Each structure stands twice: as structure tokens, then as C-alpha cells.
Amino acid sequence: MQSRHIKTDGLIQQVLEAGDGPLVLLIHGFPELGVSWRAQVEALAAAGYRAVAPDMRGYGGTEKPEGVAAYSILSLVGDMVDLVRALGADACVVAGHDWGAPVAWHCALLRPDVFTAVAGLSVPFQPRRPGGPPTPVMAAMTRKAGQGELYINRFQAPDAHKALEADPATTLRKLFFAYDGATPAERRSTGFMPQGVSLLDSIDDGASLPPWMGADHFRDYVDAFSAGGFDGPLNWYRALDLNWTLTAFLQDQRIAAPALFMVGENDPVRRYAGRQEATLKDWVPNLTRMEVLPGAGHWIQQERAAEVNALLLDFLSGL
């Protein structure tokens, strides 16, 4: 594996890559980096693929434009189109985890000529819904249900990143702990917080690193977020309502590409994004497999690297 910077039309992107053969693009989520796919880059390269995992816009070694408007779903898909071209390829298979999953789904939705197959991890495809932008709808639903406030709504605040930046190591340790499958159920985050309680304060102060997270790997994250901050990553969340406005032309459109979806059985994200699992086949009619990994949490490509590798390789071999 090697890490290098690539100049595309839109920005300079840092990528982790290995292998020769058909291109597979691996898109990380929050709060992650391209190195979250290290096990998959290694396995795919060994199996005869060219695996490339970029640090996404606003993260790690990739450029970090200012302003929410720079982080729309159209810009994020455009980054991946630019990257495929800069890598000298015409087409690829795309896989995404967490926030990377919506980007991967939209890559296949918007540019099926470039992204010929798609794998989503942890977050199913969320089609555009009529009835207004999503964040006010989410806020009203959680208030009505008495669940408190969802962290996604808290992230809308222009200064929300500052609390996360006060101590990046503690922030990252708590987030990885709170969404991991090895964490006892009563200590996992639900994503919902009582009024006046911050996301970090809602997570156990005794949070420890997950069993798959070594000290050197954790240092990669701490160094990256200490240097780059959390403002760019949170702009992905702040652009949710903008995305709704920009994607009216996608209303009711389905993803035609062959697809794979996998999710951890105990992933807390299923509490608020998982309802789309039941109807995923309606929106992705060529979904070839949907796999729930028993006992796994949110960080499945790192928690369950061998199982995720096997699922991806099986999917790729069937294309």
C-alpha cells in the first residue's frame, strides 16, 4: 500500500492505494479517514483489484474548502468522478461506509456510466422525500416521540465543531467506543440527547478504544483531526437541507446498478437510518444481497474486516 496526493479538477486528494486490475473506490464516513479501509485495500489488491481509499473532502490529507455550500452531495460525487478520471480509469465499483454510503449510492444514481456497481455499508440508500428539508422534519419527529435531540440536528450549529476540537483524542475515543459492537449495549450511544446535554457528555467518560483499534491506528486519526479540525466534516451534515434543495430532479429515481448492502446487527445508526432497510429493494431493484452481521456495531469494515472482505470479494466476483 502507498499513500499519495492526486490533483484533480476540483481539489487535491490524498489516497491510500494498492493493487492492479479493475478499480474499486472505497469512501469513508465520519469521523474516519481513508485508512479505515486498510484491511479492504490489502485484501482487494491481493485478489487482483486496484483498491483506492481517499481522504474525503474536508478530511485528513485532502483539501478542506470553507463554507457549507462546498460540501453538497453534488460536490462529493463530483470529487469521486474527478478522482476516477485522475486515476486513469473510465469506470469503477464504488463502496461507501457511514457518510460514504450516501455518497456511493448517489455516485451510482447520478453517474451509472462511471460507477457500474455499488456497495453500501451501515447506511442504506435514503431517497429524497417530499415534504420539505430533512433536518426540521427530524427535529419535529424526535420531539414528538420524546426521544430528545438527534446529534445530526445538533451538528447544524455553526460552532458545533468547536466542542469536538477541544480535545480530539477524547472526541474520537468516545465516538468509536459509543458506536462499536464490542461496547455493552447500555453504554452505546443512541444518537439522541436530552436537552442541554452535549453529544460527548452523553457518552461514558470511561470510554476505551475498541478492540480493533491499535494505538498507532488511533494516532493516525488523532493527528489528522488535530491538524484539520471537525468543521469540514460537520459541513457534510450542515449541507443536508441544501442537498434536499439541489436534488429535486432525483425525486423517485431508483438505483439501477448491481448493489450490495451490509450492516452491523447492533449498529446504533439503525435507530434513525435503518427504517430504509425494509424498502431498500424497492429503491435498489438490483440489490443482490443484504447482510446483517451478527453482534457487529457501526465500524464494520474495521470491526469485522474478514467478513466484510469476503462479502465484497463475493460481490465483485459476481459482476
N, C-alpha and C positions, 0 to 999 in steps of 0.2 A: 504494500500500500504506500502511496505517496500523497502528500498534501501540496497543493499549489494554487496560485491565483490565476484566474482567467478573466480577461477583459471582454465583456460582451457589449452589445449596443447600449444597454441600459445602465450597467454598473459593473464594478469589479467584484467577482465572486470567488471565495475560497472553496475548494472542493477537496474531498478525500476520494481517491480512486484507485482501482486495481483491475487488472484483467484485460483480455482482448476478446472480442466477439460482439454479439448483439448488445446494444446499450440498455441498461436498466438504471433509471434515475430514482434516487431514494430521498424523500423530502421529510425533514424532521419537523417537530412541533415545538410547543412551549413547555418548560424552558429548556430546550435542548440545543444540540449542535449536530453538524454532520457526523461527528464521531459517535453519536448514539447508534449509528448503523454499522459500526466497525465489524461486528460479527457477520453481518449480512454481506458487506463488501468482500470480506475474506471468502465466505462460502460461495458467493456468486462467481467471483473470479476463478476459484478452483474448479467450478463447474463449466467454465467456458464462456462466461459473460463478462462484459465490461461494466463494472458497477461504479457509479459516481454518486456521492452524497455531498451536496453543497451545504455550506452555512447559508441559511436563507437571508433575505433582505432584512437588515436590522440586527443581525446576529453575528457573533464571532468575528471571523476574519473578512466577512463580506461588508461592503459599504452600507452605511446607515443614513439614508436620506431623512430629512427633517419633515415633520408635518404628517397628519393623519392621511391626507389625500394621497400620499406616496405609497400607502400600504393597502390599496384596494385589491380585491381579488383579481381584477384585470391586470394590475401591475405584477402581482405574484405569479400568475400564469404566464404573463409576458416574459418574466425573468427566466422561466423554465424553457420557453420556446427559444429564447436567445441562447441559453446555455446549450441546448441540443445542437443548435447551429454552430456555436463556437467549438463544440467538441467534434465537429466534422461529420455529424450524423444527420440523417433525414427523418428518422423516426426512432421511437424507443418504447419500452414499457415503463410506466411510472407507478411508484408506490409511495404512500404517504402515511405518516403516523400523527395522531393528535391533530393540531392545526395543519400539519402537512397533508392529512387526509382530505379535507375540503379543497386544498389546492390541487391535489392529484385528481380528485373527482372532477373538478372544473377544467383541468387540463384535458381530460378525456371528453368532457361535454363540449368544450369550445373548439378544440383542435384535434378531432379524431384522426386527421391525416398524419399528425405528428406523434400523438400518444395513442398507440394502437391497442393497448390493454392497460388495465388499472387495478391496483390492489390498495384497499383502504384498511388501515389498522386503527382500531379503537373508536373511530368516529364514522358512522355510516353517512352516506350522501344525504344532505339536508336540502331538499328542493326549495326554491323560492316560494314563499307563501303569500297569497293576497292578504290584504287587511292592514297594511302598514308596516313600518320598520320593526325589526325584531326586539330591540332592547326595551322599548316601552311595554311591548306585549309580555316579555319575560318578567319584567318587574311587576306588572299587574297580576300575572298568574301566581307568582310566588307569594305576593302579599295576600291574595285571596285564599291561598292554601295554607297560610300561616307558617310558611317554611323559612321566613327570614329573607335575606337578600343574597342573590347568587353572585359569586365573585366576578362573573362576567360584567354584571352591572356596575360593580364597584370599580372595575378597571376602566370604566368610561371617564372617570375623573381625570382632568388634565395633569394632576400631580400624583396620580396613583402609583407611578413608578418610584417615587422618592422613598416610600416606606420599604420597598423591596431592595433598594440600593443602599440603604443604611448599613446593612451587613449582608453582602451577597452570599457568604458561606452559610449563614443561618437560614436565609431565604431558600436557597437551593436544597439544603439538607431537609428542611421541613416539607418542601413541596414533593421531593422524591419519596420521602417517608410516607406522607399522607395519602399518596395515591398508589402505593405499592401493594402487591398481593401478599407479601410476607408480613405486612403490618396487621396486627389484630383488628378485627372489624370495628370494634368500638373506638379505636384510635385513628381510623382512616377519616379523611375529610369527606364531608357530604357535598362540599361546594357551596353550601348555604350557611349564612352567618346571621346571628341575631343583630338587631340594630345596635350600632355603636361598638361592635366587636370586629376587629380587623381580620383579614384572612390569616395572617401569620399568628395572631393571638388566638385564633380558633384551633390552631394545631398544637399538639402536645410539645411543651418545651423540652421534654426528654426524647424528642425525635432523634433517631440514629440513622446512619446510612443503610440503605437496603443491602442485602447480602451480595448482590451482583455488582455493587458499586465499590471498586477499589479506591484507595487513596489517590493514586496517580490519575485515575479517570475523573474522580471528583475534582481534582485540581485543575483539569482542563476546563471544566465548567466555571469554577470559581474565578480563574484567571480571565476567562472570556467575558463573563458578566461584570467583573470588577472593572475591566477596561471599557467595555461597550455599553454598560448600563442596561436598564429594562424599558426605557422609553420607546425604542423602536419595536421590540417585541409586543408591548402593550398596544401600540398603534394598530396591530392586526385586529385586536378586539374593538378598538375605538372606531375602526372602519366598518363594523358590521352594518350599521344603518346606511352608510354610504354604499356598501355593496348591494343592499336591497334596492336602492335607488338606481344604481347603474345596471342592474341585471333584469329589468322588466322584460327585456327581449327574450329572456330564458324561461319565462313563466311556462310551466307544464312541459318543458323539454326533458326528454329522457336520455340516459347514457346508453349508447348502443354498443360500446366496446366490451369485449370479454372482461369479466371482473371477478375479483376475489375479495372477501371481507373476513376479517378476523378480529376478535375482541376478547379481552380477559373476562372471565366469569364474574370476578369481584372488582371490576373497574368502576370507581365511583362516578365516572363520566356518564355511565349508562343511566344514572338517575335523571339526567336532564337532556342527554343527546340520544339515549338508547331507544326512545319510543319509535324512532325511524327504522329500527332493525326489522320490525314486523312487516313493514311495507317496502323494504328495500328492493325486493324482486320486482315490484311494480315500476320502480323508477330506474332500475338497472336490470332490464329483462335478460341480459346475457350474463347474469351473475352465476358463475359456475360452482361456487362453493361459499358457504358461510360457516365459519368455525368459531365456536366458543371454547376458549382454553380454560379447562377446569382449574380453579384456585388462583388464576393469574389476576394481576391488577392492571394498571394502566400502561406501564412501561414495557409492553410485551416483547418488543424486539431485543430488549436487554434482559428482562426477567426470564424469558423463555426462548433464548436465541436458537437453540437447536430445533425446537418445534416450529418457530417462525421460518427458519431457513428451509426446513423440509416442505412447509406449505408453499412458500414462494417458488421453490425449485419445481415442485409438482405442478403448480400453476403454469410456470414458464414452459415446462416440457410439453404441456398440452396445447400450447398455442400453435 
